[in-house]
Amino acid sequence: MTGVFSVSSRERDLAKFALAIQQLGNGRSNATGLVTLAAGATTTTVSAVNCAAGSAALLFPVTADAAAEAATTYVPTATVTKQQFVINHANDAKTDRTFFYLCIG
């Protein structure tokens, strides 16, 4: 999910930096996304370019089936690594267990 205007480290136009800062102040972030848990599996790997070891990956249920499984769905700290994290969850055939995620830190 793209939200914040990206600014290169080589950028010289201050207006582009100002726009990026303004967007952050308005609550936009590139650290968010949607993930649907893998059916018939106990883990789902999420590609998240802003994640790194030490980041916190937070999950918020979007669908009713995701809300029903939220208590047993979690991200072990050790699985948050460079540009990805792994969600542990129940093995279920349902294909609509969708969560919103935020990976910060």
PAMAR-796839 format. One record per residue (C-alpha): residue in three letters; x, y negated, z. Coordinates in pm, whole numbers, padded with zeros to 5 digits, always signed. Example, Ala and Ser with C-alpha at 12.3 -4.5 7.8 and 13.67 -1.06 7.14 Angstrom:
<recs>
ala+01230+00450+00780;ser+01367+00106+00714;
</recs>
This chain:
<recs>
met+00000+00000+00000;thr+00154-00329-00100;gly+00067-00632+00101;val+00364-00861+00146;phe+00535-01039-00139;ser+00880-00881-00165;val+01183-01110-00159;ser+01522-00996-00285;ser+01827-01059-00067;arg+01966-01248-00367;glu+01663-01478-00394;arg+01742-01853-00390;asp+01387-01993-00426;leu+01276-02101-00076;ala+00911-02106-00185;lys+00922-01728-00227;phe+01056-01687+00127;ala+00784-01920+00255;leu+00515-01715+00078;ala+00645-01390+00229;ile+00652-01543+00579;gln+00302-01685+00531;gln+00168-01344+00428;leu+00323-01180+00734;gly+00161-01446+00951;asn-00173-01365+00789;gly-00138-00999+00892;arg-00024-00846+00564;ser+00238-00573+00573;asn+00404-00313+00351;ala+00419-00075+00650;thr+00066+00064+00606;gly-00112+00321+00395;leu-00369+00598+00370;val-00300+00969+00405;thr-00528+01270+00366;leu-00417+01572+00567;ala-00317+01877+00363;ala-00589+02142+00356;gly-00485+02490+00463;ala-00167+02367+00634;thr-00055+02257+00980;thr+00166+01968+00867;thr+00148+01686+00616;thr+00455+01490+00506;val+00401+01122+00431;ser+00634+00914+00214;ala+00661+00570+00375;val+00947+00356+00248;asn+00949+00131+00557;cys+00985+00417+00807;ala+01313+00508+00971;ala+01431+00704+01271;gly+01305+00523+01578;ser+00995+00383+01406;ala+00649+00444+01548;ala+00401+00608+01308;leu+00048+00534+01426;leu-00265+00703+01289;phe-00623+00573+01275;pro-00907+00795+01146;val-01094+00668+00840;thr-01340+00954+00782;ala-01570+01143+01019;asp-01369+01464+00975;ala-01048+01276+01058;ala-01211+01129+01370;ala-01320+01478+01478;glu-00958+01598+01463;ala-00786+01285+01594;ala-00726+01435+01939;thr-00514+01717+01794;thr-00345+01521+01515;tyr-00014+01353+01596;val+00329+01249+01468;pro+00620+01397+01667;thr+00888+01132+01717;ala+01158+01363+01581;thr+00978+01385+01243;val+00997+01011+01176;thr+01302+00978+00951;lys+01427+00766+00663;gln+01129+00685+00440;gln+00897+00957+00572;phe+00718+01111+00868;val+00539+01440+00934;ile+00192+01472+01081;asn+00109+01784+01286;his-00257+01888+01266;ala-00497+02179+01274;asn-00511+02420+00979;asp-00844+02343+00813;ala-00990+02380+00465;lys-01150+02034+00476;thr-01014+01790+00219;asp-01147+01463+00360;arg-00945+01421+00679;thr-00816+01076+00589;phe-00618+00848+00821;phe-00488+00494+00792;tyr-00126+00474+00908;leu+00106+00205+01031;cys+00481+00273+01056;ile+00663+00001+01249;gly+00986-00045+01436;
</recs>
